[in-house]
Amino acid sequence: MLSPGCLEYLTSKVAHKDYIEASPYPFLVIDEFFQPDIASAIAAEFPSYEAAFLDGYSNAIEEKKLVNHWNKFGAQTYAAFSYLCSDIFVQLISRIASDAFELSADVGLHGGGLHMHGSGGKLNVHLDYSVHPKLELQRKLNLLIYMTPGWEAEWGGSLGLYGNKSADEPGELCKSIEPVFNRAVLFDVTQNSWHGLPSPIMCPEGRTRNSLAVYYLQQPDSLAHPSRVKAKFAPAPWQQGDAEVLSLIERRSGLDSSRDVYETRS
């Protein structure tokens, strides 16, 4: 499933060193993640951005579509998620992160699955939920794998990692990671790990920034925020002081009130 180069890197001591020494918080960027034929097959299975079964967020702080229902995945995509949720893969990334608690994959893909951003797509800088609303486990690691062949840098869509000194607001942009095809990003989300892509994507109509997302959980530790069961967003610099945006952010952060800021399709 993984490319030979990826597997060699992830099983090396170098990966652990790169991860723990990264700034502003632990992360890895891994190119050529899947074997080439598998990556191409997954990319080909992504649905149309207009597919009726996609869930959608369309508001001032996020513009994206997603689906986490396993029965909507193509055969190769299903196999990929199965591998990424397997004990073998979880043990592999656990060695890299060197966590005190045992990790487990969120096989329900709560907030994960297939993510898609079209022209104008964005995702304000945010902290992810801290404690899973159903499993009551702490979210520890995010794994994102970019799946759009031929993505052009001038279209934008880079993942920004921001300064993490405060849980109240993000710091300055510290790292920008382009969504290169078959590139994976693994990062810790417990350390005020602000991240996002607040500037609207400028890809041509009909193109989409696609990715796979899987999250890994652990028993809550001292860094857990039990009250944060939804993402906590920050206004973009040009939205500072905007009362409507601030109200939207407040509603988006509540487990029940968040339902009025996105559209669910079935």
Helices and strands as residue ranges (DSSP letters): H 4-10, H 13-21, E 27-30, H 36-45, E 55-58, E 62-67, G 70-72, H 75-84, H 87-97, E 104-105, E 113-117, E 122-127, E 138-146, G 153-155, E 159-162, E 173-177, E 184-188, E 195-197, E 209-218, E 232-233, G 237-239, H 243-252, G 257-261, E 262-263
